Amino acid sequence: MLQDCWKSSDDRQSFERSLEERGFFLAKGDKRGLVILDHAGEVYSQTSRC
């Protein structure tokens, strides 16, 4: 689902909107530039650059 959000987005803003529609949020990570969080606080790495 996260990959689908990335593939269907034209830029960072549309990627963030797509994530938020599905209950995920883009955030600054401790060790990585950006990570994705879900509503429970689970962290997912974002391997592509935004």
Distance bins in CASP14 RR format, pairs under 12 A and 6 or more apart:
PFRMAT RR
TARGET T0000
AUTHOR 0000-0000-0000
RMODE 2
METHOD distances of the structure
MODEL  1
1 7 0 0 0 0 0 1 0 0 0 0 0
1 8 0 0 0 0 0 1 0 0 0 0 0
1 18 0 0 0 0 1 0 0 0 0 0 0
1 19 0 0 0 0 1 0 0 0 0 0 0
1 21 0 0 0 0 0 1 0 0 0 0 0
1 22 1 0 0 1 0 0 0 0 0 0 0
1 23 0 0 0 0 0 1 0 0 0 0 0
1 24 0 0 0 0 1 0 0 0 0 0 0
1 36 0 0 0 0 0 1 0 0 0 0 0
1 38 0 0 0 0 0 1 0 0 0 0 0
1 44 0 0 0 0 0 1 0 0 0 0 0
2 8 0 0 0 0 0 1 0 0 0 0 0
2 9 0 0 0 0 0 1 0 0 0 0 0
2 15 0 0 0 0 1 0 0 0 0 0 0
2 18 0 0 0 0 1 0 0 0 0 0 0
2 19 1 0 0 1 0 0 0 0 0 0 0
2 22 0 0 0 0 1 0 0 0 0 0 0
2 23 0 0 0 0 0 1 0 0 0 0 0
2 24 1 0 0 1 0 0 0 0 0 0 0
2 25 0 0 0 0 0 1 0 0 0 0 0
2 26 0 0 0 0 0 1 0 0 0 0 0
2 35 0 0 0 0 0 1 0 0 0 0 0
2 36 1 0 0 1 0 0 0 0 0 0 0
2 37 0 0 0 0 0 1 0 0 0 0 0
2 38 0 0 0 0 1 0 0 0 0 0 0
2 42 0 0 0 0 0 1 0 0 0 0 0
2 44 1 0 0 1 0 0 0 0 0 0 0
2 45 0 0 0 0 1 0 0 0 0 0 0
2 46 1 0 0 1 0 0 0 0 0 0 0
2 47 0 0 0 0 1 0 0 0 0 0 0
2 48 0 0 0 0 1 0 0 0 0 0 0
3 9 0 0 0 0 0 1 0 0 0 0 0
3 15 0 0 0 0 0 1 0 0 0 0 0
3 18 0 0 0 0 0 1 0 0 0 0 0
3 19 0 0 0 0 0 1 0 0 0 0 0
3 22 0 0 0 0 0 1 0 0 0 0 0
3 36 0 0 0 0 0 1 0 0 0 0 0
3 44 0 0 0 0 0 1 0 0 0 0 0
3 46 0 0 0 0 0 1 0 0 0 0 0
3 47 0 0 0 0 1 0 0 0 0 0 0
3 48 0 0 0 0 1 0 0 0 0 0 0
4 15 0 0 0 0 0 1 0 0 0 0 0
4 18 0 0 0 0 1 0 0 0 0 0 0
4 19 0 0 0 0 0 1 0 0 0 0 0
4 21 0 0 0 0 0 1 0 0 0 0 0
4 22 0 0 0 0 1 0 0 0 0 0 0
4 24 0 0 0 0 0 1 0 0 0 0 0
5 12 0 0 0 0 0 1 0 0 0 0 0
5 14 0 0 0 0 1 0 0 0 0 0 0
5 15 1 0 0 1 0 0 0 0 0 0 0
5 16 0 0 0 0 1 0 0 0 0 0 0
5 17 0 0 0 0 1 0 0 0 0 0 0
5 18 1 0 1 0 0 0 0 0 0 0 0
5 19 1 0 1 0 0 0 0 0 0 0 0
5 20 0 0 0 0 1 0 0 0 0 0 0
5 21 0 0 0 0 1 0 0 0 0 0 0
5 22 1 0 0 1 0 0 0 0 0 0 0
5 23 0 0 0 0 0 1 0 0 0 0 0
5 24 1 0 0 1 0 0 0 0 0 0 0
5 25 0 0 0 0 0 1 0 0 0 0 0
5 26 0 0 0 0 1 0 0 0 0 0 0
5 36 0 0 0 0 1 0 0 0 0 0 0
5 44 0 0 0 0 0 1 0 0 0 0 0
5 46 0 0 0 0 0 1 0 0 0 0 0
5 48 0 0 0 0 0 1 0 0 0 0 0
5 50 0 0 0 0 0 1 0 0 0 0 0
6 12 0 0 0 0 0 1 0 0 0 0 0
6 14 0 0 0 0 0 1 0 0 0 0 0
6 15 1 0 0 1 0 0 0 0 0 0 0
6 16 0 0 0 0 0 1 0 0 0 0 0
6 18 0 0 0 0 1 0 0 0 0 0 0
6 19 0 0 0 0 1 0 0 0 0 0 0
6 22 0 0 0 0 0 1 0 0 0 0 0
6 24 0 0 0 0 0 1 0 0 0 0 0
6 26 0 0 0 0 0 1 0 0 0 0 0
6 34 0 0 0 0 0 1 0 0 0 0 0
6 36 0 0 0 0 1 0 0 0 0 0 0
6 44 0 0 0 0 0 1 0 0 0 0 0
6 46 0 0 0 0 1 0 0 0 0 0 0
6 47 0 0 0 0 1 0 0 0 0 0 0
6 48 1 0 1 0 0 0 0 0 0 0 0
6 49 0 0 0 0 0 1 0 0 0 0 0
6 50 0 0 0 0 1 0 0 0 0 0 0
7 14 0 0 0 0 0 1 0 0 0 0 0
7 15 0 0 0 0 1 0 0 0 0 0 0
7 18 0 0 0 0 1 0 0 0 0 0 0
7 48 0 0 0 0 1 0 0 0 0 0 0
8 14 1 0 0 1 0 0 0 0 0 0 0
8 15 0 0 0 0 1 0 0 0 0 0 0
8 17 0 0 0 0 0 1 0 0 0 0 0
8 18 1 0 0 1 0 0 0 0 0 0 0
8 19 0 0 0 0 0 1 0 0 0 0 0
8 21 0 0 0 0 0 1 0 0 0 0 0
8 22 0 0 0 0 0 1 0 0 0 0 0
9 15 1 1 0 0 0 0 0 0 0 0 0
9 16 0 0 0 0 1 0 0 0 0 0 0
9 17 0 0 0 0 1 0 0 0 0 0 0
9 18 1 0 1 0 0 0 0 0 0 0 0
9 19 0 0 0 0 1 0 0 0 0 0 0
9 20 0 0 0 0 0 1 0 0 0 0 0
9 21 0 0 0 0 0 1 0 0 0 0 0
9 26 0 0 0 0 0 1 0 0 0 0 0
9 46 0 0 0 0 0 1 0 0 0 0 0
9 48 0 0 0 0 0 1 0 0 0 0 0
9 50 0 0 0 0 1 0 0 0 0 0 0
10 16 0 0 0 0 0 1 0 0 0 0 0
10 17 0 0 0 0 0 1 0 0 0 0 0
10 18 0 0 0 0 0 1 0 0 0 0 0
10 50 0 0 0 0 0 1 0 0 0 0 0
11 17 0 0 0 0 0 1 0 0 0 0 0
11 18 0 0 0 0 0 1 0 0 0 0 0
11 49 0 0 0 0 0 1 0 0 0 0 0
11 50 0 0 0 0 1 0 0 0 0 0 0
12 18 0 0 0 0 0 1 0 0 0 0 0
12 19 0 0 0 0 0 1 0 0 0 0 0
12 26 1 0 0 1 0 0 0 0 0 0 0
12 34 0 0 0 0 1 0 0 0 0 0 0
12 46 0 0 0 0 0 1 0 0 0 0 0
12 48 0 0 0 0 0 1 0 0 0 0 0
12 49 0 0 0 0 1 0 0 0 0 0 0
12 50 1 0 1 0 0 0 0 0 0 0 0
13 19 0 0 0 0 0 1 0 0 0 0 0
13 20 0 0 0 0 0 1 0 0 0 0 0
13 26 0 0 0 0 0 1 0 0 0 0 0
13 50 0 0 0 0 1 0 0 0 0 0 0
14 20 0 0 0 0 0 1 0 0 0 0 0
14 21 0 0 0 0 0 1 0 0 0 0 0
14 26 0 0 0 0 0 1 0 0 0 0 0
14 50 0 0 0 0 0 1 0 0 0 0 0
15 21 0 0 0 0 0 1 0 0 0 0 0
15 22 0 0 0 0 0 1 0 0 0 0 0
15 24 0 0 0 0 0 1 0 0 0 0 0
15 25 0 0 0 0 0 1 0 0 0 0 0
15 26 1 0 0 1 0 0 0 0 0 0 0
15 34 0 0 0 0 1 0 0 0 0 0 0
15 36 0 0 0 0 1 0 0 0 0 0 0
15 46 0 0 0 0 1 0 0 0 0 0 0
15 48 0 0 0 0 1 0 0 0 0 0 0
15 49 0 0 0 0 0 1 0 0 0 0 0
15 50 1 0 0 1 0 0 0 0 0 0 0
16 22 0 0 0 0 0 1 0 0 0 0 0
16 23 0 0 0 0 0 1 0 0 0 0 0
16 24 0 0 0 0 1 0 0 0 0 0 0
16 25 1 0 0 1 0 0 0 0 0 0 0
16 26 1 0 1 0 0 0 0 0 0 0 0
16 27 0 0 0 0 0 1 0 0 0 0 0
16 34 0 0 0 0 0 1 0 0 0 0 0
16 36 0 0 0 0 1 0 0 0 0 0 0
16 37 0 0 0 0 0 1 0 0 0 0 0
16 46 0 0 0 0 0 1 0 0 0 0 0
16 50 0 0 0 0 1 0 0 0 0 0 0
17 23 0 0 0 0 0 1 0 0 0 0 0
17 24 0 0 0 0 0 1 0 0 0 0 0
17 25 0 0 0 0 0 1 0 0 0 0 0
17 26 0 0 0 0 0 1 0 0 0 0 0
18 24 0 0 0 0 1 0 0 0 0 0 0
18 25 0 0 0 0 0 1 0 0 0 0 0
18 26 0 0 0 0 0 1 0 0 0 0 0
18 36 0 0 0 0 0 1 0 0 0 0 0
18 50 0 0 0 0 0 1 0 0 0 0 0
19 25 1 0 0 1 0 0 0 0 0 0 0
19 26 1 0 0 1 0 0 0 0 0 0 0
19 27 0 0 0 0 0 1 0 0 0 0 0
19 34 0 0 0 0 0 1 0 0 0 0 0
19 35 0 0 0 0 0 1 0 0 0 0 0
19 36 1 0 0 1 0 0 0 0 0 0 0
19 37 0 0 0 0 1 0 0 0 0 0 0
19 38 0 0 0 0 1 0 0 0 0 0 0
19 39 0 0 0 0 0 1 0 0 0 0 0
19 44 0 0 0 0 0 1 0 0 0 0 0
19 46 0 0 0 0 1 0 0 0 0 0 0
19 50 0 0 0 0 0 1 0 0 0 0 0
20 26 0 0 0 0 1 0 0 0 0 0 0
20 27 0 0 0 0 0 1 0 0 0 0 0
20 36 0 0 0 0 0 1 0 0 0 0 0
20 37 0 0 0 0 0 1 0 0 0 0 0
20 38 0 0 0 0 0 1 0 0 0 0 0
20 39 0 0 0 0 0 1 0 0 0 0 0
22 36 0 0 0 0 0 1 0 0 0 0 0
22 37 0 0 0 0 0 1 0 0 0 0 0
22 38 0 0 0 0 1 0 0 0 0 0 0
22 39 0 0 0 0 0 1 0 0 0 0 0
22 44 0 0 0 0 0 1 0 0 0 0 0
23 36 0 0 0 0 1 0 0 0 0 0 0
23 37 0 0 0 0 1 0 0 0 0 0 0
23 38 1 0 0 1 0 0 0 0 0 0 0
23 39 1 0 1 0 0 0 0 0 0 0 0
23 40 0 0 0 0 0 1 0 0 0 0 0
23 41 0 0 0 0 0 1 0 0 0 0 0
23 42 0 0 0 0 0 1 0 0 0 0 0
23 44 0 0 0 0 0 1 0 0 0 0 0
24 34 0 0 0 0 0 1 0 0 0 0 0
24 35 0 0 0 0 0 1 0 0 0 0 0
24 36 1 0 1 0 0 0 0 0 0 0 0
24 37 1 0 0 1 0 0 0 0 0 0 0
24 38 1 0 1 0 0 0 0 0 0 0 0
24 39 0 0 0 0 1 0 0 0 0 0 0
24 40 0 0 0 0 0 1 0 0 0 0 0
24 41 0 0 0 0 1 0 0 0 0 0 0
24 42 0 0 0 0 1 0 0 0 0 0 0
24 43 0 0 0 0 0 1 0 0 0 0 0
24 44 1 0 0 1 0 0 0 0 0 0 0
24 46 0 0 0 0 0 1 0 0 0 0 0
25 34 0 0 0 0 0 1 0 0 0 0 0
25 35 0 0 0 0 1 0 0 0 0 0 0
25 36 1 0 0 1 0 0 0 0 0 0 0
25 37 1 0 1 0 0 0 0 0 0 0 0
25 38 1 0 0 1 0 0 0 0 0 0 0
25 39 0 0 0 0 1 0 0 0 0 0 0
25 40 0 0 0 0 0 1 0 0 0 0 0
25 41 0 0 0 0 1 0 0 0 0 0 0
25 42 0 0 0 0 0 1 0 0 0 0 0
25 43 0 0 0 0 0 1 0 0 0 0 0
25 44 0 0 0 0 0 1 0 0 0 0 0
25 46 0 0 0 0 0 1 0 0 0 0 0
26 32 0 0 0 0 0 1 0 0 0 0 0
26 33 0 0 0 0 0 1 0 0 0 0 0
26 34 1 0 1 0 0 0 0 0 0 0 0
26 35 1 0 0 1 0 0 0 0 0 0 0
26 36 1 0 0 1 0 0 0 0 0 0 0
26 37 1 0 0 1 0 0 0 0 0 0 0
26 38 0 0 0 0 0 1 0 0 0 0 0
26 43 0 0 0 0 0 1 0 0 0 0 0
26 44 0 0 0 0 0 1 0 0 0 0 0
26 45 0 0 0 0 0 1 0 0 0 0 0
26 46 1 0 0 1 0 0 0 0 0 0 0
26 48 0 0 0 0 0 1 0 0 0 0 0
26 50 1 0 0 1 0 0 0 0 0 0 0
27 33 0 0 0 0 1 0 0 0 0 0 0
27 34 1 0 0 1 0 0 0 0 0 0 0
27 35 1 0 1 0 0 0 0 0 0 0 0
27 36 1 0 0 1 0 0 0 0 0 0 0
27 37 1 0 1 0 0 0 0 0 0 0 0
27 38 0 0 0 0 0 1 0 0 0 0 0
27 41 0 0 0 0 1 0 0 0 0 0 0
27 42 0 0 0 0 0 1 0 0 0 0 0
27 43 0 0 0 0 1 0 0 0 0 0 0
27 44 0 0 0 0 0 1 0 0 0 0 0
27 45 0 0 0 0 0 1 0 0 0 0 0
27 46 0 0 0 0 1 0 0 0 0 0 0
27 50 0 0 0 0 0 1 0 0 0 0 0
28 34 1 0 0 1 0 0 0 0 0 0 0
28 35 1 0 0 1 0 0 0 0 0 0 0
28 36 0 0 0 0 0 1 0 0 0 0 0
28 37 0 0 0 0 0 1 0 0 0 0 0
28 43 0 0 0 0 0 1 0 0 0 0 0
28 46 0 0 0 0 0 1 0 0 0 0 0
28 50 0 0 0 0 0 1 0 0 0 0 0
29 35 1 0 1 0 0 0 0 0 0 0 0
29 36 0 0 0 0 1 0 0 0 0 0 0
29 37 0 0 0 0 1 0 0 0 0 0 0
29 43 1 0 0 1 0 0 0 0 0 0 0
29 44 0 0 0 0 0 1 0 0 0 0 0
29 45 0 0 0 0 1 0 0 0 0 0 0
29 46 0 0 0 0 1 0 0 0 0 0 0
30 43 0 0 0 0 1 0 0 0 0 0 0
30 45 0 0 0 0 0 1 0 0 0 0 0
31 43 0 0 0 0 0 1 0 0 0 0 0
31 45 0 0 0 0 1 0 0 0 0 0 0
32 43 0 0 0 0 1 0 0 0 0 0 0
32 44 0 0 0 0 0 1 0 0 0 0 0
32 45 1 0 1 0 0 0 0 0 0 0 0
32 46 1 0 0 1 0 0 0 0 0 0 0
32 47 0 0 0 0 1 0 0 0 0 0 0
32 48 0 0 0 0 0 1 0 0 0 0 0
32 49 0 0 0 0 0 1 0 0 0 0 0
32 50 0 0 0 0 0 1 0 0 0 0 0
33 43 0 0 0 0 0 1 0 0 0 0 0
33 45 0 0 0 0 1 0 0 0 0 0 0
33 46 0 0 0 0 1 0 0 0 0 0 0
33 47 0 0 0 0 0 1 0 0 0 0 0
33 48 0 0 0 0 0 1 0 0 0 0 0
33 49 0 0 0 0 1 0 0 0 0 0 0
33 50 0 0 0 0 1 0 0 0 0 0 0
34 43 0 0 0 0 0 1 0 0 0 0 0
34 44 0 0 0 0 0 1 0 0 0 0 0
34 45 0 0 0 0 1 0 0 0 0 0 0
34 46 1 0 1 0 0 0 0 0 0 0 0
34 47 0 0 0 0 1 0 0 0 0 0 0
34 48 0 0 0 0 1 0 0 0 0 0 0
34 49 0 0 0 0 1 0 0 0 0 0 0
34 50 1 0 1 0 0 0 0 0 0 0 0
35 41 0 0 0 0 0 1 0 0 0 0 0
35 42 0 0 0 0 0 1 0 0 0 0 0
35 43 1 0 1 0 0 0 0 0 0 0 0
35 44 1 0 0 1 0 0 0 0 0 0 0
35 45 1 0 1 0 0 0 0 0 0 0 0
35 46 1 0 0 1 0 0 0 0 0 0 0
35 47 0 0 0 0 0 1 0 0 0 0 0
35 50 0 0 0 0 0 1 0 0 0 0 0
36 42 0 0 0 0 1 0 0 0 0 0 0
36 43 1 0 0 1 0 0 0 0 0 0 0
36 44 1 0 1 0 0 0 0 0 0 0 0
36 45 1 0 0 1 0 0 0 0 0 0 0
36 46 1 0 1 0 0 0 0 0 0 0 0
36 47 0 0 0 0 0 1 0 0 0 0 0
36 48 0 0 0 0 0 1 0 0 0 0 0
36 50 0 0 0 0 0 1 0 0 0 0 0
37 43 1 0 1 0 0 0 0 0 0 0 0
37 44 1 0 0 1 0 0 0 0 0 0 0
37 45 0 0 0 0 0 1 0 0 0 0 0
37 46 0 0 0 0 0 1 0 0 0 0 0
38 44 1 0 0 1 0 0 0 0 0 0 0
END
